[in-house]
Amino acid sequence: MKGEKKQRILVVDDEENLRHLLSVLLKKQGYGVESAVDGEEALRMLAADPYDFVLSDILMPKMDGREMLAEIVSRGIRSTVIMMSAYGTIDTAIECMKLGAYDYISKPFKNDEIVLVLKKALERERLKEENRRLKAEIHGESSFAGIISKNSAMQELFTLVRKLCDYKTTVLVTGDSGTGKELLARALHFEGVRKD
């Protein structure tokens, strides 16, 4: 994780010893770690500050992990949630995944298991972000005002029209019938300085 921003993890568990163990382990791995004793406290912390990951037990007082997970999803919080439980079954794991958890870990777990799941989750988030960035980049290069084309002649035309948008000048658009002159004229008007 050198050279990257420190990933933040919120550990949610009612067992103080486990919160401490996970905090020490994850800090050694280079993560920024904070903890909460139940789902209610976790939601307050998530509302105040973004976390990259939430590592949560399922069975807790006040608000359990499943309720917390459902609330995270309904509020649109973009943290990757990993659930843990000593009392879980395959059905519990499937239920958590359907609710929106990235993964499910059974207690007791090996330290390497936690680290590996977080590395995989981090890589998935990196790929999702790269995908979003590339889509935006492609959309920006191959489209203009709702007109989409990967044709090299159209790309040159988009570049020229983007330059023209900055000027209050008259533009004559010519071409054969059905080639999109009207589309281009509208795009130039609505993207240019005359749109207001």
Buried (B, 14 or more C-beta within 10 A) or exposed (E): EEEEEEBBBBBBBBBEEBBEBBBEBBEEBEBBBBBBBBBBBBBEBBEEEEBBBBBBBBBBEEBBBBBBBEBBEEEEBEBBBBBBBEEBEEEBBEBBEEBBBBBBBBBEEEBEEBBEBBEEBBEEBEEEEEEEEEEEEEEEEBBBBEBEBEEEEBBEBBEEBBEBBEEEEEBEEEEEEEEBBEBBBBBBBEBBEEEE
